[in-house]
Amino acid sequence: MFTTGDVCKRTGLTERSIRYYSNLDLLKARKNANGQLVLSKLDLEKIIQILAAKITGYKLKDLKDRQPSLGLIKKDLTQIIADLENILFHLDLTDSEENLIENIKLLQNYNVKYLLKR
């Protein structure tokens, strides 16, 4: 079992975030005799899942109703990496007006796919 203070010191996560995840029922943390929030190994694994899901664009309120598996999160992250590699490749191709227009189109598509859904 880990107190929130221990987890925060060792990970950089804030106590406020942990309490918020717990208040949303994303964690099953309990209070100990001293009134401190205590996390189990399962809670720590859930925090990993929450943080990874946030990176892929899930909102916390969505995670309350539907928590994606780590397999699905890994698949999403793999797609994001592939998309970023594609963007990097195309950013080097700005030597003609046609490539500039194509790059704008490509980046706009990725903005719609990733940024506008956040």
QUIWOCOR-V940658 format. One line per field, one symbol per residue. ss: DSSP state (H for helix, E for strand, L for the rest). burial: b if it has 9 or more other ideal C-beta (glycine too) atoms within 8 Angstrom, else e. A space follows every 50 residues. Layout:
# QUIWOCOR-V940658
ss: ???
burial: ???
This chain:
# QUIWOCOR-V940658
ss: LEEHHHHHHHHLLLHHHHHHHHHLLLLLLEELLLLLEEELHHHHHHHHHH HHHHHLLLLHHHHHHLLLLHHHHHHHHHHHHHHHHHHHHHHLLLLLHHHH HHHHHHHHHHHHHHHLLL
burial: ebbbeebbeeeeeebeebbbbbebebbebeebeeebbbbbeebbebbbbb ebbbebbbebeebeeeebeeeebeebbeebeebeebbeebeebeeeeebb ebbeebbeebbebbeeee
